[in-house]
Amino acid sequence: MTSASSHLLPADYFVTTHQFTKTVHRDQYPSIDPASPKLSQKGKTVIVTGASQGIGKAIAIAFAKADAARIVLASRSSQKLEATKRELLKVNPKVDVLVLPTDTTSEESVNHLEETVKSSFGIPDVLVNGAGLWSGAATIIGESEPKEWWADFEVNVKGSYLMSRAFLRLVGSEREATIVNVNTWGMLTTGPVGTSYPISKLAMGRLSEAIPSAYSKVSSMNYHPGMIVTDMAESHPEVLHFCGDTVELAAGTAVYLASPQAQFLSGRYMSANWDVDDLEARKTEIIEGDLLKMDLKGEFGSATAATPFSTTVLYPAKEGAKFDMDYLISTHMPLAMTHWAQYGLKGYEVTQYAPIPGQKLLYSAQLIMKWDRFESVGIAMQAPGAKIM
């Protein structure tokens, strides 16, 4: 991800290069202090993978500081998980800790975790996908070893998928919950060597985006934890020059992302270096501009997109009466315009309408909605109250 001459760059190069907020941080600050009442996780059940060491371990301890009621610690190493549990209980002796040695790349192992969590703690509230791998050697693709190259995908993509799948099966579609994915700024770029890590993390980012589109009550967060001296970083010494962030920065940000005030970032990317107060101040700009999402740059297609549904209008007509088109235009559509104009609806066109067979009072109308851009359709459909239309 970095060249041999990367040490010539300033130590904060990747902080400032990817800076989105006016203020940036490299250590924990009050707004992401997990002990702050504003970030309280009281009563919640939290699952943390990769909890045996490094960032995952720090995140688990941070949730204990935030007064989570139950914490599930998952990783391959039972011995290291027990050490994490001991540290966690020193921070918060009241938390109920469940140690579950788990191979997140194994469907059988993750299914066991799912069943155990359900029987021991019931329905969880937060999943942190903290397990990660950067094993690919610094070689070009043609000289890479397939097994080594693919290993990053096994952990970063398959592992995150299996854990998210298990979590979503427990949570269902009608319960509010949060998934926090520990990603990297590296997903935003690629280079000639070491390609497996950033590409697998890009796929993980897309997975994070996909979840809230199918589960409207589940927030899915995707964040860069900062550049921290961990075992992973030390195995890639070329990045150590830039590792000036503390693990507490990453951990506090994870707790913040599981808090109500951060839910506008669902399906988006953010960096732990970014000031969360600055982000909240730009909430309207981020939502209306659909910012902090991966996209293809350029001018494409048309500003007209068909909505993924048909509208049914209840019209109190007498039997045999002709459908009143003026009613649709003057009564129903202004409601839709009022509700969706804020999300980019510019106009509409009625393409067909007819009585519903066997229903004397119900008529269906097929509409073409004109938006300021294609992405506005998805934004509108995920907006509060969309279903009432």
NORZIMO-V666488 format. One line per field, one symbol per residue. burial: I if it has 24 or more other ideal C-beta (glycine too) atoms within 12 Angstrom, else O. A space follows every 50 residues. Layout:
# NORZIMO-V666488
burial->???
This chain:
# NORZIMO-V666488
burial->IIOOOOOOOOOOOIIOOIOIIOOIIIOIIOIIIIIOOOIOIOOIIIIIII IIIIIIIIIIIIIIIIIIIIIIIIIIIOOIIOOIIOIIOOIIOOIIIIII IIIIIOOOIIOOIIOIIOOOIOIIIIIIIIIIIIIIOIOOOOOIOOOOIO IIIIIIIIIIIIIIIIIIIIIOOOOOIIIIIIIIIIIIOOOOIIIIIIII IIIIIIIIIIIIOOIIOIIIIIIIIIIIOIIIIOOIOIIOIIIIIIIIII IIIIIIIIIOOIIIIIIIIIIIIIIIOOIIOIOOOIIOOIIIIIOOOOOO OOOOIOIOOOIOIOIOOOOOOOIOOOOIOOOIIOOIIOIIOOIIIOOIOI OOIOOOOOOOOOIIIOIIIIIIIIIIIIIIIIIOOOOOI
